[in-house]
Amino acid sequence: MKKPILLILLLLSFFLQIFSQSPKGYWYGAANVKLRNTYSNYLVELILEHDKNNVKGVLNYFFKNSYRSIPVRGTYNSDTRLVYISNIPVSYYGSYYNRDVDCAMSLQATLRVSQVNSVLKGSFISKPEYKYTCPEILFNLTLSTDSLKHDSLIHAIKILKETFQVWRPSETDTIATVTIQPRNVVNYVVSNQYKEREKVVAEELIVESDTLKVDFYDNGEIDGDSISVFYNDKLIAFNRILSTRSVHFEIPVDSTKEINEITMFADNLGSIPPNTALMIVNDGKKRYELRLTSNLEKSATIRIKKKKNPPNLPKGRL
C-alpha cells in the first residue's frame, strides 16, 4: 500500500513542479524568419524576472553585424504558461549591413518544462497590416540553469544602464558604423564649455602601437546619449549619438607628447542621466574595455602613454 501512495505523491510533486514553473531566468537560442528558405538570422538572449502575472527584463539579440539590448515588460499567464511582450523593435530580416530598419513586433512564447530541460517556444509577430513586410520569426529558447544560481540575473535587470552590461563585445562585434577621421573641428560653444568642465582621469593606458582603434558604444539602454570627443584638448568629433553600433576612430599617438589624452564630453545626459559610454581601445596587441561617465560638470578622460622600447645595446655587452 505504501508504494502506490509514494508513487502518487511523486507524480503529484512532479506535475506541481511543471505547472508552477516560472519563466524567470536566462534564456538563449536562435530565431528564424518564417519563409520558404528558412535560415537563422538572429541569436537571442532573454533575461526575465517574474512577479505574479508580470515579467520584466532585458532582451538582447545579434543580427548580422549589429547588437541590440532592449528593456522589456510583459505578462505571464500561469494557466496557459504564455509569456507576452509587446512593442519590441526587431531589425527587419532583409536590412542591409549598417542600415537596419525596425519592425514593431510582439513576443509570444509558451513555457514548456520537462525533466530534460525547459524551453520558451514561440515567435516574434508583427501587426496584421505588416505581416507580409515583417514575417513571423520563430524561436526556441533554452533555459540556462546555471544563471539561476547567481544574483547577476536581477543585477542585470535593475542596473543595466549604469554598471552592468550582459553583452561583452568581441573583436568581431566591434564593427565601425560611423568612422570618424580625427581632425580639428571648429565649434566655439562646445570648446568653451569643455574648458569650463573638470577633466576626471578615468584610466591610464600604456600602449605599444603608433595608432589606436577607438570605439564608443552606449553603455546599456539606448537613451539618446550624445557625446563630443576631444584629443589632446582639441575637438575631433561633435554631437555623436551613442548606440549599440560603434562610433569608430583611428587615432595616431603623438610621439612628441609624454601623455596623450582622449576626453569624452557630454553633449546631453540622455533620458537616463548621466551620460555613459562603453569605450574600447585596441592598440593591435591589447584590447581595453572602459566604462566612462560624463555629465554637465565633469568630462571623463583617458590618459595614454606610449611604451618605450629598451635601447639597443652593442653586441657582446649585457
N, C-alpha and C positions, 0 to 999 in steps of 0.2 A: 504493500500500500504506500510505503514511503517513497518508492521510486517514481510512481506516476505523479505524485504530488510535487516531488522535486523537479521532475521534467516540466510540469505545468508552470511552476514558478520560474524556471529558467527561460521558458518560452515567453512568459509574460514580461520578464525583465528585458528580454531581447527586443520584443515588439515595442515596449515602452521607450526603450533607448532609441529605436528607429523613429518613432513618431514624435519624440520630444527633441529630436536633433535640431540644433541651431545652425544657421548659416554663418555664424561667427567664424572668422579665420582668414587664412591666406589661401587664395585660390589662383591657379595658374593653368594656362593651356593655350591652344591655337584656335583662331577663329577663321572660318572660311566663308567667302562670298557664295551665295546660293545661285550659281549659274551652271550652264551645261558643262563648261570646263572648270570644275571647281578646283581651287588651289588655295593654300594657306597665304593669307595676306597680313594677318595680324597676330602678334603674340600678346596675350592679355594677362594682366595681374589684377586681381580684385581683393582688396583688403576690407573686411566688413566687421563692424561691431553691431551686436543685436540687442535690442531692448524692447521686449513685448512685441508689438506689431510693427516696429520701426527698425530700419537698418541705416547705418551711415558708414562712410569710409572713404576710400581712395580707389579710383580706377586708373590703372596705368596701361598703356598699350604702345607697342612698337609697330610702326607702319613704314615699310620701305626704309628710308633713311631718317625718319623723324621719331620723336618720343613725345607722348602726351601724358600728363598727370592731372587728373580731374577729381576734385572733391565731389562726392555723391551722397544723396539721401533718397530713401525709398521705403517700401513696405515689405513685410513678410507675413504671409498667411500660413499659420501653423497647421491648419486643416488640410489645405491643398499643397503646402510646402512650396509656395510660389514666391519668388523674390521679384519685385517690380521696381525699377528705377527709370524715371523719365528724363527727357531733355538732356541727353548725353551727346556732345559734339563728337561725331565719329568721322574720321577722314574718308572722303569718297574713294572707293577702291580703284577708280581709274585716274586718280590725281597723278600729275607728273611729279618727278622729283623736285622738291623745294617749292612746289606750288600746290599745296593741299587745299582742297575745297571741303567744307564740313557738311555733313548730313546730320540733322537733328533726329536722333533715334532714341528708342526706349529699350531697356534691357528687361527681358522676361526669362526667368530660369526656374526650373524645378529642382529642388534638393532631392537627391537620391542617395540613400545610405545602404551600405552592405557591409558584411564582415571583412571584405577585401579593402574597400576604400569608399570615400564619399565624393560625389561629383555634383556640380551645378550644370545641368544640361539645358540649353536654351538658345536664345538668339537676340541680336540687335534688330529691331523692327522700326522702320520709318513710318511717317504718317501716310495714310492711304493715298493721298494725292501725289506722293513722291515714291511709291513703292516700285515703280519701274526705273526711275532715275537712281534711287538708292536701294538696291535689292537687299533682302534679308541676309544677315551674317550669322551663321551657325557656329556654336562653340560647345565644347565640353571642358569645363574647368575642374581640375582635381584639387582636393584639399591637401595642403601640406600640414601634416600632423605636428611636425616639429615646431611650427610657428606658434602653436597654441601654448607652448611651454615658456614663451618669452613675453616680457612686458612690452617688447618693441611693437607688437600689434596695436595696442591702444596708443602707445607713444607716437607711432607714425600718423595716426589719425588726428590726434589732438594738436600736435605742434609740427605738422608737415611744413608749414611756411617758413619757420624761423631756423630750426636747428636739426631737422631730420629730413632726409630725402630717401625714399625707398630705392630709387634708381641711382646707381653709381655708374656714370658714363664710362665706356671703354674707349679704346683708341678708335674703333670703327664708328662709334656713336658721335665722336667729335667731328662733325661734318659742317663746314662753313656754309651758311646760307646767306650771310651778308659779310663779304670780305671787305675790310677797310684798309686802304692804303694809308699808312701813317704819314701825315703831312700837317703842317700848321694850318689850323682853321681859325678864321677871324670871327669872333663873337665877343664883343666887348662886355655885354651884360653877364654872360657866363664866366668870362675871365675875371671880371671884377668880383663876382660872388665867390669864385674859387679862392681868391686872395683873402677874403674875409672869413672863410671857414678854417677850422683847425684840421690839420692833417694828422691822422692817427695811424701809426705804423702797425699793420696787422700781421706782417710776416717779413722775414728777411730770407732771401734765397741766394744760394751760391750756384751759379750756372757755368757750364763749360762752352756752350756754343756762342757764336757771334750773332746769331739770330734766334729769337724766341717766337714760338707759336702760342698765341694767347687767345682763349675763347671765353666769352661771358654767356652764362645762361641765367634765367630766373631761378632762384633757389626755392623751388616748391610750387605753390599755387600761382598760376599766371594771373597777376592782378594789375597789370599796366605799369609796372616799374620802368622808368626811363632813366638812362644814365648818359653822362658825357665822360670822356676818358682823356686824362692828361698824362703826358710822358715828359718827365723832367720839367714839369711846370708849364708845358706848352700844350694847348688844346689840340688833340689829333682826331677826335670824333665827337659829334654833338647830337644829343637827343636820340639815342638809340634805344628802342624798346626791347626789353628782355623777354625771352620766351623759352620754349624747350628746344629751340634751334639756336645755334651759336651765333654770336657776333664775333667775327674772327679777325685777328690781327697777326701780321708777321712783323715783329719789331726788332730792328737792329740794335744790338747792345753798343752803347757809346763807350769805346775803349779809353777815351780821354778822361772819363769820369771815374772816380773811385766807386761811386754809388749811382745807380740809375733808379728812377722811381716811376712806377705806374700807379696812378691815382684814379679811383672811381668816385665821380662827382654825381650826387643825386639830383637829377632834374626835378623829380617829384618823389612822393612817398607811396605811389600806387594806392589801391583801395585798402591795403593792409600794411600800415607802417611797421617798421621803417623800410627803406629800400634795400633789398638783399639780393645778392648775386652769388652764383657758383662760378668761380674763376679757375680755369685750367691753364697751367703754364707747362709747356713742353720744350725742353732745350735739346731734344734729339736723343738724350741718354736717360734723362729722368723726367718724370711727369708728376706735377704737383696739383692737388685739388684744394682750393682755398675758398672758404665761405666768408664773404665780405658783407659788411653792413655800413651803410652811409645814411645820413639824414641831412636836414637843412642847416645844421651847425657844424657837422664833422664829416670829413671825407676819408674813406679807407685807402691806405697807401701800402703798396708792396715795394720793398727795397730789394734791389738786385745787385749782386756783386759778381764780377767775372772771376772765375777761379784762375789763379796764377800758376802757370806751369813752372816746374823747377828748372833752374838754369842748367844748360848743358855743360857738363864737366869734361875737361880734356881726357882723352883715353889714357888709361893706366893710373888714373887718380880716383880716389873714393870721395 
